[in-house]
Amino acid sequence: MSSDDLENYETAAELALYREYRDIVGLFQYVVETERRFYLCNKVDLNVRSAGTDVYFEVNMTDAWVWDVYRSARLVKTVRVVTFKDVNIEELAQDDAMPDIRVIRGR
C-alpha cells in the first residue's frame, strides 16, 4: 500500500465519520470533550475527585456517541472517563443549528 493509498483511506474514513456525526448530532443533548476523545451524549455527570494532593475528574455519560475514526461501534450505552486534564461540557441548542466539529476540534 502506497502512502497515497493510506492517505486516501484515512481521508475517506474521516469524511464518513463527519457525515455520521452530522446525521446524528440532533439526537444528543451534550457535547463532552476530553484530552483524548470527543463525545455526544444525552446525560453527563462530572465529579471532581482528589487523591492526596492530586485532583482528577470522573465523567460518566449515558447514551453516548464517540468521535473515533478507528472504532467500529461508536454508539455506547455508558462511558466512564477518568482524567487529570481539562474536561469541556457544552449543552447543545435544541434547534436545527449543528456545531461544526472542525471548529470544536480546532482543525
NORTA-V711127 format. One record per residue. PSI is psi in radians with two decimals (* if undefined). OMEGA is omega as a letter, one per 20 degrees, with the letter a starting at -180 (999 if undefined). D_LAST is the distance of its C-alpha to the last C-alpha in Angstrom with 1 decimal. Layout:
PSI,OMEGA,D_LAST + PSI,OMEGA,D_LAST
This chain:
2.26,a,26.8 + 2.92,r,25.3 + -0.56,r,21.9 + -0.70,r,21.1 + -0.76,r,22.3 + -0.76,r,20.1 + -0.73,r,16.9 + -0.70,r,18.1 + -0.82,a,18.8 + -0.67,r,15.4 + -0.76,r,13.8 + -0.70,r,16.5 + -0.73,r,16.1 + -0.67,r,12.4 + -0.74,r,13.5 + -0.70,r,16.5 + -0.75,r,14.8 + -0.73,r,12.7 + -0.68,r,16.1 + -0.79,r,17.9 + -0.85,a,15.7 + -0.66,a,16.3 + -0.48,a,20.0 + -0.15,a,20.6 + -0.57,a,18.6 + -0.20,r,21.8 + -0.12,a,23.9 + 2.72,a,22.4 + -0.49,a,23.1 + 2.63,r,20.6 + 2.24,r,17.0 + 2.22,r,17.2 + 2.19,r,14.6 + -3.13,a,16.0 + -0.33,a,14.9 + -0.47,a,15.2 + 2.87,r,14.6 + 2.29,a,13.6 + 2.63,r,16.7 + 2.45,r,18.4 + 2.92,r,22.0 + -0.27,r,25.2 + 2.36,r,26.7 + 2.45,r,25.3 + 2.09,a,27.5 + 2.22,r,26.4 + 2.31,r,29.1 + 2.18,a,29.3 + 2.83,r,31.5 + 2.55,r,33.2 + 1.74,a,34.8 + -2.12,r,37.0 + -0.11,a,35.0 + 2.50,r,31.6 + 2.37,r,29.6 + 2.93,a,27.2 + 2.40,r,25.7 + 2.10,a,26.8 + 2.17,r,24.8 + 2.25,a,26.6 + 2.59,r,25.2 + 2.52,a,27.1 + 1.18,a,26.3 + 2.72,r,22.7 + 2.32,a,20.1 + 2.23,r,17.8 + 1.69,r,14.3 + 1.93,a,15.2 + -0.42,a,15.3 + -0.03,r,18.4 + 2.37,r,20.5 + -0.56,r,23.1 + 1.88,a,23.9 + -0.32,r,21.1 + 2.21,a,23.6 + 2.39,a,25.3 + -0.84,r,28.3 + 2.58,r,27.8 + 2.39,r,25.2 + 2.17,r,26.1 + 2.30,r,23.7 + 2.19,a,25.2 + 2.63,r,23.1 + -0.13,a,23.8 + 3.08,a,20.3 + 2.62,r,18.9 + 2.27,r,18.7 + 2.20,r,17.1 + 2.21,r,19.0 + 2.44,r,18.7 + 2.27,a,21.3 + 2.52,r,20.1 + 2.50,a,22.1 + 0.90,r,24.8 + -2.92,a,24.3 + -0.12,a,22.7 + 2.32,a,19.5 + 2.22,r,16.5 + 2.46,a,13.5 + 1.97,a,10.3 + -0.54,a,8.5 + -0.60,r,5.1 + -0.79,a,6.3 + -0.77,a,8.0 + -0.04,r,5.8 + 0.56,r,3.8 + *,999,0.0
